[in-house]
C-alpha cells in the first residue's frame, strides 16, 4: 500500500525539480496507478494532468483512465516526479498538482508570522528530453484499438544489433542496437527525431528492383513462399438426359483436387439453361440419387468452399424431358382409364339408338405424387353417322405451377390427350355399303400438333387386315387397340 504524501503535493516534470526538493519516492507503476485512481473523479486534477501531458501526448483522444495510466507510467520512469511545494508555495505551478489544492494558482499569502523566502539567484532551467527505440516484429493480432498509449515492454523476439542511422535532436548518430534490439539517448533537446534501420531500408530498396535483388532481403522477406495451390472442382453427372417418372434418377457427386483438400462446405447448384440465378439443390457433396421433378433444360455445377473462397466446377448440361407416347400408354393407371372410356363408348351405341358419339379426357403427370392423373371425362354429342362424331377437349391446360422453379418438389403437366372412336355395328341396316377409317383422323393430328402433346386414340383393329378401315356392321366386341397420333411422340422440353 502507498502512504500518500502530506498535502499539498505536486506532480511536475523532473527537469523542473531540483535536488533539494523533497520527492515522493515510489516508482512501482501498478501502485502509482492504483493511488492516482483515488482522484479519478476530481475533475480539476484530471484537467491539470491533461494540461501536463498535452505537449507530448494526444490527450484529446485519451479517456480519464488513459490519462491516469500515462501519468503513472511517466512517474515510474521518473519523467515526472511528485514533490512537496517549496517554502512559500501553497499551490502547484501551471501543469497539474494533487491533493486539495489541485490545480489552483495564486500568490502565496503574506502573514506577519511567515518567514521570508531565501534569496537565491534564478538559474535558468534547460528543458531536456530522451528517446528510446525498440525494433520488434509486429504482433500478429496488433491493432490500434488494442494498443495502449504506453504498453509494457514487448516480450516477443527483437532484432538485436541492427545497424541504424538517426538524426537525433542533439546530432547525427550511426550505430547499432543493443542485444535486446534497443537504443536510448538521454538528456537531449525536445524535438523531432528521424530513424532509419540500414539493413531494412536496403532490403526493401532491393526488393523493389528486379527479381535477383530480392534474395538479399532475408531479414524482412523470410523464406520464399510456396506457390499458391490451385484447386479443381468437378461435378460428376451420371446421366445428361432424364425423363420424368420413368427415368428420373441421377447420381451427382462433387470431386475436389488435390486429394485430401480440406473443404469447409459443399453445394450442388442448378439453374435453367435459358438464364436465371443459381439455386441450391443440396448442401452436400453428393446426391445419390437426385430425383428430377421439373421438366426443362438445366445447368448444374458443384461448389466447394475452400479457405473462405468458393471454387466452382465446370457447368454441366442436363435435360429433363416429358414421357413418350409408349411410356404413357403402358402405365397401369392410364390403361385402366382408357379402357373405361372405351367401354362407355361401346355401351352407348345400341340397336335402339343407331347413332354414334365419342368420349375423351386430358392425361396429366403429377411429379410430386409421381403418378398419372386424368381430367374430367368429356362426352361428345350423339350424332348421325354421316355427320361424324367428335369430342372437344379444349386447349391444353396450363401447368401447375405455370413456371415452376428448378428446385420445386414437383409440378403437374398435361402430357397427352385421349379420345375413343365410336362403334358401327348397328349402322349397317341404314348404311349397308358404308365403311370408315380406323386410327387418328387428319383433324385429330391437327389438334394434337396445336396442343404439342401426343394424341392417344382408342379404335378397332382394321378389317380386313391392312385395309385401314372397318365396314358398318363391324361387331362391337371386335378387337380394338390404342393408336398414336402421328403428329408428335412427346411434349417438347421447355
C-alpha positions as CSV (number, residue, x, y, z in Angstrom):
1,X,0.0,0.0,0.0
2,X,1.1,3.6,-0.7
3,X,1.1,6.1,2.1
4,X,0.0,9.3,0.3
5,X,2.3,12.3,0.7
6,X,1.4,15.1,3.1
7,X,-0.9,17.6,1.4
8,X,-0.3,19.8,-0.6
9,X,1.8,17.9,-3.2
10,X,2.7,18.5,-6.8
11,X,3.2,16.4,-10.0
12,X,5.6,18.1,-12.4
13,X,8.3,17.2,-15.0
14,X,11.5,16.0,-13.5
15,X,13.5,18.8,-15.1
16,X,11.5,21.3,-13.1
17,X,12.6,19.7,-9.8
18,X,15.9,20.4,-8.1
19,X,17.9,18.0,-5.8
20,X,16.9,19.9,-2.7
21,X,13.2,19.1,-3.3
22,X,11.5,16.5,-1.1
23,X,10.1,13.9,-3.5
24,X,7.6,11.2,-3.1
25,X,9.9,8.2,-3.7
26,X,7.6,5.5,-5.2
27,X,8.3,4.1,-8.7
28,X,6.1,1.0,-8.9
29,X,3.8,1.7,-11.8
30,X,1.0,-0.6,-10.5
31,X,1.0,1.0,-7.0
32,X,1.1,4.5,-8.5
33,X,-1.8,3.8,-10.9
34,X,-3.9,2.5,-8.0
35,X,-3.1,5.5,-5.9
36,X,-3.9,8.0,-8.7
37,X,-7.2,6.4,-9.4
38,X,-8.3,7.6,-5.9
39,X,-8.6,11.1,-7.6
40,X,-10.3,9.9,-10.8
41,X,-13.5,11.9,-10.0
42,X,-11.6,15.2,-9.2
43,X,-12.1,16.9,-12.5
44,X,-9.7,19.7,-11.5
45,X,-6.9,17.3,-11.0
46,X,-7.7,15.3,-14.2
47,X,-7.8,18.6,-16.2
48,X,-4.4,19.6,-14.7
49,X,-2.9,16.3,-15.6
50,X,-4.2,16.6,-19.2
51,X,-2.5,20.0,-19.4
52,X,0.7,18.4,-18.2
53,X,0.6,15.7,-20.9
54,X,-0.7,18.0,-23.7
55,X,2.8,19.0,-25.1
56,X,3.8,15.3,-25.8
57,X,0.6,13.2,-26.0
58,X,-2.7,13.2,-28.0
59,X,-4.8,13.9,-24.9
60,X,-7.8,14.8,-27.0
61,X,-8.2,11.1,-27.6
62,X,-7.4,10.0,-24.1
63,X,-10.1,8.9,-21.6
64,X,-9.6,9.7,-17.9
65,X,-8.3,6.2,-17.4
66,X,-5.7,6.7,-20.2
67,X,-4.6,10.0,-18.5
68,X,-4.1,8.2,-15.1
69,X,-2.3,5.3,-16.7
70,X,0.0,7.6,-18.7
71,X,0.8,9.8,-15.6
72,X,1.6,6.6,-13.6
73,X,3.9,5.4,-16.4
74,X,5.7,8.7,-16.5
75,X,6.1,8.7,-12.7
76,X,7.5,5.2,-12.8
77,X,10.1,6.2,-15.4
78,X,10.9,9.3,-13.5
79,X,9.9,11.6,-16.3
80,X,7.5,13.1,-13.8
81,X,8.0,13.5,-10.0
82,X,5.8,14.1,-7.0
83,X,7.3,16.7,-4.6
84,X,6.1,18.9,-1.8
85,X,5.9,22.6,-2.7
86,X,8.9,24.8,-1.8
87,X,8.5,27.1,1.1
88,X,6.1,29.8,0.5
89,X,4.4,28.0,-2.4
90,X,0.8,26.8,-1.5
91,X,-0.3,25.7,-4.9
92,X,1.2,23.9,-7.8
93,X,2.5,25.7,-10.8
94,X,0.7,25.5,-14.1
95,X,0.6,22.0,-15.4
96,X,-1.0,19.9,-12.6
97,X,-0.9,19.1,-9.0
98,X,-2.5,16.9,-6.3
99,X,-4.3,16.9,-3.0
100,X,-6.8,19.5,-2.0
101,X,-5.1,22.4,-3.8
102,X,-5.4,20.6,-7.1
103,X,-5.0,23.0,-10.0
104,X,-5.2,26.3,-8.1
105,X,-2.9,29.2,-9.0
106,X,-2.5,32.1,-6.6
107,X,0.4,34.1,-5.0
108,X,1.4,33.0,-1.5
109,X,-0.3,34.7,1.5
110,X,1.9,37.1,3.4
111,X,1.3,36.9,7.1
112,X,3.3,38.5,9.9
113,X,4.4,35.1,11.1
114,X,5.6,33.9,7.7
115,X,9.4,33.7,7.1
116,X,10.6,35.4,4.0
117,X,11.8,33.1,1.3
118,X,15.6,32.8,1.0
119,X,17.1,34.9,-1.8
120,X,18.7,32.6,-4.3
121,X,19.8,33.5,-7.8
122,X,17.5,32.4,-10.6
123,X,19.1,29.6,-12.5
124,X,17.6,29.2,-16.0
125,X,16.4,25.6,-16.4
126,X,17.0,23.9,-19.7
127,X,14.3,21.5,-20.9
128,X,15.8,18.2,-21.8
129,X,14.2,15.0,-23.1
130,X,15.0,11.4,-24.1
131,X,14.2,8.9,-26.8
132,X,14.2,5.1,-26.7
133,X,13.7,2.8,-29.7
134,X,12.8,-0.9,-29.7
135,X,12.8,-2.9,-33.0
136,X,10.5,-5.9,-32.8
137,X,8.2,-7.8,-35.2
138,X,4.6,-6.6,-35.4
139,X,2.4,-8.9,-33.2
140,X,0.0,-11.0,-35.3
141,X,-3.1,-9.6,-33.7
142,X,-2.0,-6.0,-33.1
143,X,-4.4,-3.2,-33.8
144,X,-4.5,0.5,-33.0
145,X,-7.7,-0.1,-30.9
146,X,-6.0,-2.7,-28.6
147,X,-2.6,-0.9,-28.3
148,X,-2.3,1.2,-25.2
149,X,-0.7,4.6,-25.2
150,X,2.4,3.3,-23.2
151,X,2.3,-0.5,-23.2
152,X,4.7,-2.7,-21.2
153,X,8.0,-3.5,-22.9
154,X,7.4,-6.2,-25.5
155,X,8.3,-9.8,-24.7
156,X,8.4,-11.0,-28.4
157,X,11.7,-11.6,-30.2
158,X,13.5,-8.4,-31.1
159,X,16.0,-7.6,-33.9
160,X,19.4,-7.3,-32.0
161,X,22.4,-5.4,-33.2
162,X,20.6,-3.9,-36.3
163,X,22.5,-1.0,-37.8
164,X,20.7,2.3,-37.8
165,X,21.2,5.9,-38.9
166,X,19.4,8.5,-36.8
167,X,19.1,12.3,-36.7
168,X,18.5,13.0,-33.1
169,X,17.9,16.5,-31.8
170,X,21.5,16.6,-30.4
171,X,23.2,15.4,-33.6
172,X,23.5,12.6,-36.2
173,X,24.0,9.0,-35.0
174,X,25.4,6.0,-36.9
175,X,25.3,3.0,-34.6
176,X,23.7,-0.4,-33.8
177,X,21.0,-1.6,-31.4
178,X,22.0,-3.5,-28.3
179,X,21.4,-7.2,-27.8
180,X,17.8,-6.5,-26.8
181,X,17.1,-4.7,-30.0
182,X,17.0,-1.3,-28.2
183,X,18.8,2.1,-28.3
184,X,18.3,5.1,-26.0
185,X,19.5,8.7,-25.8
186,X,19.0,10.8,-22.7
187,X,19.3,14.5,-21.9
188,X,18.5,15.6,-25.5
189,X,16.5,18.7,-26.5
190,X,12.9,18.2,-27.3
191,X,12.1,18.0,-31.0
192,X,11.6,15.6,-33.9
193,X,13.9,12.6,-34.4
194,X,14.3,10.6,-37.6
195,X,15.4,6.9,-37.5
196,X,16.4,4.6,-40.4
197,X,17.4,1.0,-40.0
198,X,20.0,0.5,-42.6
199,X,19.6,-3.2,-43.3
200,X,15.9,-3.0,-43.5
201,X,16.0,0.1,-45.8
202,X,18.5,-1.6,-48.1
203,X,16.4,-4.8,-48.2
204,X,13.2,-3.0,-49.1
205,X,15.0,-1.0,-51.7
206,X,16.5,-4.1,-53.3
207,X,13.2,-5.9,-53.1
208,X,11.6,-3.3,-55.4
209,X,14.2,-3.9,-58.1
210,X,14.3,-6.9,-60.5
211,X,13.9,-10.4,-59.0
212,X,17.7,-11.2,-58.4
213,X,17.9,-8.5,-55.8
214,X,15.1,-10.0,-53.7
215,X,17.4,-12.7,-52.4
216,X,19.3,-10.2,-50.2
217,X,16.1,-9.1,-48.4
218,X,16.1,-12.1,-46.0
219,X,15.8,-10.0,-42.9
220,X,12.2,-8.9,-43.8
221,X,11.1,-11.3,-46.6
222,X,11.9,-14.6,-44.8
223,X,11.9,-17.9,-46.6
224,X,10.3,-18.0,-50.1
225,X,6.6,-18.7,-50.1
226,X,5.4,-21.9,-51.8
227,X,3.4,-21.3,-55.0
228,X,-0.3,-20.9,-54.4
229,X,-2.3,-24.1,-54.5
230,X,-4.7,-24.4,-57.5
231,X,-7.9,-26.2,-56.5
232,X,-10.0,-28.1,-59.1
233,X,-13.7,-28.9,-58.5
234,X,-15.6,-31.3,-60.8
235,X,-19.2,-32.3,-60.7
236,X,-19.9,-35.9,-61.9
237,X,-23.3,-36.3,-63.5
238,X,-24.4,-39.9,-64.1
239,X,-26.9,-39.1,-67.0
240,X,-27.3,-36.0,-69.0
241,X,-30.8,-36.9,-70.2
242,X,-33.6,-37.8,-67.8
243,X,-37.4,-38.5,-68.2
244,X,-40.0,-37.5,-65.7
245,X,-41.3,-40.5,-63.7
246,X,-39.8,-43.2,-66.0
247,X,-36.1,-42.4,-65.9
248,X,-35.8,-39.6,-63.3
249,X,-33.0,-40.8,-61.0
250,X,-29.4,-39.5,-61.4
251,X,-26.3,-39.6,-59.2
252,X,-24.4,-36.4,-58.6
253,X,-21.0,-36.1,-56.9
254,X,-18.5,-33.3,-56.3
255,X,-14.8,-34.2,-56.5
256,X,-12.0,-31.9,-55.4
257,X,-8.3,-31.9,-56.3
258,X,-5.7,-32.1,-54.9
259,X,-6.9,-35.0,-52.8
260,X,-7.2,-34.5,-49.0
261,X,-8.1,-30.9,-49.5
262,X,-9.9,-29.5,-46.5
263,X,-13.3,-28.3,-47.7
264,X,-15.5,-26.2,-45.5
265,X,-18.8,-26.7,-47.3
266,X,-20.2,-28.3,-50.4
267,X,-23.1,-27.2,-52.6
268,X,-24.8,-28.6,-55.7
269,X,-26.5,-25.8,-57.7
270,X,-28.9,-25.7,-60.6
271,X,-30.4,-23.1,-62.9
272,X,-32.3,-23.1,-66.2
273,X,-30.1,-23.1,-69.3
274,X,-32.1,-20.1,-70.6
275,X,-30.9,-18.0,-67.7
276,X,-31.8,-17.1,-64.1
277,X,-30.0,-17.3,-60.8
278,X,-28.2,-20.3,-59.4
279,X,-30.3,-22.3,-56.9
280,X,-29.1,-24.8,-54.3
281,X,-30.2,-28.4,-54.9
282,X,-28.4,-29.7,-51.9
283,X,-25.8,-28.6,-49.3
284,X,-23.9,-31.8,-49.7
285,X,-21.0,-33.4,-51.6
286,X,-23.2,-35.9,-53.4
287,X,-26.8,-36.8,-54.2
288,X,-27.3,-40.5,-54.7
289,X,-29.8,-40.2,-56.2
290,X,-31.2,-36.9,-57.4
291,X,-34.8,-37.3,-58.4
292,X,-35.7,-35.0,-61.3
293,X,-39.2,-33.5,-60.7
294,X,-39.2,-30.4,-63.0
295,X,-39.1,-30.6,-66.8
296,X,-36.6,-28.4,-68.6
297,X,-33.0,-27.8,-69.8
298,X,-30.7,-27.1,-67.0
299,X,-27.2,-26.2,-66.0
300,X,-25.7,-27.9,-62.9
301,X,-22.4,-27.2,-61.1
302,X,-20.6,-28.2,-57.9
303,X,-19.3,-25.6,-55.5
304,X,-16.7,-26.2,-52.7
305,X,-15.9,-23.6,-50.1
306,X,-12.1,-23.7,-49.5
307,X,-10.2,-21.3,-47.2
308,X,-13.1,-18.9,-47.3
309,X,-13.4,-18.9,-51.1
310,X,-16.0,-20.5,-53.4
311,X,-14.5,-22.7,-56.1
312,X,-17.0,-23.8,-58.8
313,X,-16.9,-26.7,-61.3
314,X,-17.5,-26.5,-65.0
315,X,-21.2,-26.3,-65.7
316,X,-22.9,-29.5,-66.8
317,X,-25.9,-29.7,-69.2
318,X,-28.8,-31.8,-68.1
319,X,-32.2,-32.2,-69.9
320,X,-35.3,-33.5,-68.1
321,X,-37.9,-34.4,-70.8
322,X,-41.6,-35.4,-70.7
323,X,-42.5,-39.1,-71.1
324,X,-43.1,-40.5,-74.6
325,X,-46.3,-42.0,-76.0
326,X,-45.2,-45.6,-75.4
327,X,-44.2,-44.8,-71.8
328,X,-47.6,-43.1,-71.1
329,X,-49.9,-45.9,-72.6
330,X,-48.0,-48.7,-70.7
331,X,-48.8,-47.2,-67.3
332,X,-51.4,-49.3,-65.4
333,X,-53.4,-46.2,-64.4
334,X,-53.6,-45.0,-68.0
335,X,-54.6,-48.5,-69.2
336,X,-57.5,-48.6,-66.7
337,X,-58.7,-45.2,-67.5
338,X,-58.7,-45.6,-71.3
339,X,-60.4,-49.0,-71.0
340,X,-63.2,-47.4,-69.0
341,X,-63.8,-44.7,-71.7
342,X,-63.8,-47.5,-74.5
343,X,-66.4,-49.5,-72.6
344,X,-68.6,-46.4,-72.2
345,X,-68.4,-45.8,-75.9
346,X,-69.5,-49.4,-76.7
347,X,-72.4,-49.3,-74.2
348,X,-73.8,-46.0,-75.7
349,X,-74.3,-47.5,-79.2
350,X,-77.2,-49.9,-79.3
351,X,-79.8,-51.1,-81.7
352,X,-82.3,-48.7,-80.2
353,X,-80.1,-45.8,-80.8
354,X,-78.3,-46.1,-84.2
355,X,-76.2,-43.0,-83.6
356,X,-72.6,-42.5,-82.6
357,X,-70.6,-40.5,-80.0
358,X,-67.1,-40.2,-78.5
359,X,-65.6,-39.8,-75.1
360,X,-62.2,-38.1,-74.2
361,X,-60.1,-36.5,-71.5
362,X,-56.7,-35.0,-70.7
363,X,-53.8,-37.1,-69.3
364,X,-51.7,-35.4,-66.6
365,X,-48.4,-36.3,-64.9
366,X,-48.1,-35.2,-61.3
367,X,-44.4,-35.4,-60.5
368,X,-45.0,-34.5,-56.8
369,X,-47.1,-37.6,-56.3
370,X,-45.2,-39.5,-59.1
371,X,-48.3,-40.7,-60.9
372,X,-50.6,-40.1,-63.9
373,X,-53.9,-38.3,-63.3
374,X,-56.8,-37.6,-65.6
375,X,-59.1,-34.7,-66.4
376,X,-62.9,-34.8,-66.5
377,X,-64.4,-37.4,-68.8
378,X,-65.9,-35.3,-71.7
379,X,-68.8,-36.8,-73.7
380,X,-69.3,-35.6,-77.3
381,X,-72.7,-35.1,-79.0
382,X,-74.8,-38.1,-80.2
383,X,-74.9,-37.5,-83.9
384,X,-76.0,-39.2,-87.2
385,X,-73.1,-41.3,-88.6
386,X,-72.8,-39.3,-91.7
387,X,-72.2,-36.1,-89.7
388,X,-69.2,-37.5,-88.0
389,X,-68.8,-37.9,-84.2
390,X,-66.3,-35.8,-82.3
391,X,-65.4,-34.6,-78.7
392,X,-64.0,-31.2,-77.9
393,X,-61.4,-31.2,-75.1
394,X,-60.3,-27.5,-75.5
395,X,-56.8,-26.1,-75.4
396,X,-54.1,-27.8,-73.4
397,X,-54.5,-27.0,-69.8
398,X,-51.7,-24.8,-68.2
399,X,-49.0,-26.3,-66.0
400,X,-49.4,-26.1,-62.2
401,X,-47.5,-24.1,-61.2
402,X,-47.2,-22.2,-64.5
403,X,-43.4,-21.5,-64.2
404,X,-42.0,-24.0,-61.6
405,X,-38.6,-23.4,-60.1
406,X,-35.9,-26.0,-60.8
407,X,-35.8,-26.8,-57.1
408,X,-39.6,-27.1,-56.6
409,X,-40.7,-30.5,-55.2
410,X,-42.8,-31.2,-58.3
411,X,-45.4,-29.9,-60.7
412,X,-48.5,-31.1,-62.7
413,X,-48.2,-31.2,-66.5
414,X,-50.7,-32.1,-69.3
415,X,-48.7,-34.7,-71.2
416,X,-51.3,-36.3,-73.6
417,X,-54.9,-36.1,-74.9
418,X,-57.2,-39.2,-75.2
419,X,-60.5,-39.9,-77.1
420,X,-62.3,-43.1,-78.3
421,X,-63.8,-43.5,-81.8
422,X,-67.4,-44.9,-81.9
423,X,-68.7,-48.3,-82.8
424,X,-70.6,-49.0,-86.1
425,X,-72.3,-52.4,-85.5
426,X,-75.9,-51.1,-85.6
427,X,-75.5,-48.8,-88.5
428,X,-75.4,-51.4,-91.3
429,X,-79.2,-51.6,-91.9
430,X,-79.2,-47.9,-92.5
431,X,-75.9,-47.6,-94.5
432,X,-75.1,-51.2,-95.8
433,X,-72.3,-50.2,-98.1
434,X,-70.5,-47.7,-95.9
435,X,-67.2,-48.1,-94.0
436,X,-64.9,-45.8,-92.0
437,X,-61.2,-45.3,-91.4
438,X,-59.6,-46.5,-88.2
439,X,-56.9,-44.7,-86.1
440,X,-56.3,-41.0,-85.9
441,X,-58.0,-38.7,-88.4
442,X,-56.4,-35.6,-90.0
443,X,-58.4,-33.5,-87.6
444,X,-57.0,-35.4,-84.6
445,X,-53.5,-34.9,-85.8
446,X,-54.0,-31.2,-86.4
447,X,-55.4,-30.7,-82.8
448,X,-52.5,-32.7,-81.3
449,X,-50.0,-30.6,-83.3
450,X,-51.5,-27.4,-81.9
451,X,-51.6,-28.7,-78.4
452,X,-48.0,-30.0,-78.7
453,X,-48.8,-33.3,-77.0
454,X,-49.1,-36.9,-78.2
455,X,-52.7,-37.9,-79.0
456,X,-54.0,-41.3,-77.8
457,X,-56.9,-42.8,-79.7
458,X,-58.9,-46.0,-78.9
459,X,-60.3,-47.7,-82.0
460,X,-60.9,-51.0,-83.7
461,X,-58.2,-53.1,-85.5
462,X,-58.8,-52.7,-89.2
463,X,-60.8,-55.4,-91.1
464,X,-59.7,-56.8,-93.4
465,X,-56.2,-56.5,-92.1
466,X,-54.1,-53.9,-93.9
467,X,-57.2,-52.1,-95.2
468,X,-57.1,-49.3,-92.6
469,X,-60.9,-49.4,-92.4
470,X,-63.8,-51.2,-90.8
471,X,-67.3,-51.7,-92.5
472,X,-70.5,-50.6,-91.0
473,X,-71.9,-53.5,-89.0
474,X,-68.5,-54.4,-87.6
475,X,-69.0,-56.2,-84.3
476,X,-68.9,-54.0,-81.2
477,X,-66.8,-56.5,-79.3
478,X,-64.3,-56.9,-82.1
479,X,-60.6,-56.4,-81.3
480,X,-59.5,-52.9,-80.6
481,X,-56.3,-51.1,-79.7
482,X,-54.7,-47.7,-78.9
483,X,-53.3,-45.6,-81.8
484,X,-50.8,-42.7,-81.6
485,X,-51.4,-39.5,-83.5
486,X,-48.6,-39.2,-86.0
487,X,-48.1,-35.5,-85.2
488,X,-46.0,-35.8,-82.1
489,X,-44.4,-38.5,-79.8
490,X,-43.8,-36.5,-76.6
491,X,-44.4,-33.0,-75.4
492,X,-41.3,-30.8,-76.2
493,X,-39.0,-29.9,-73.3
494,X,-39.5,-26.3,-72.1
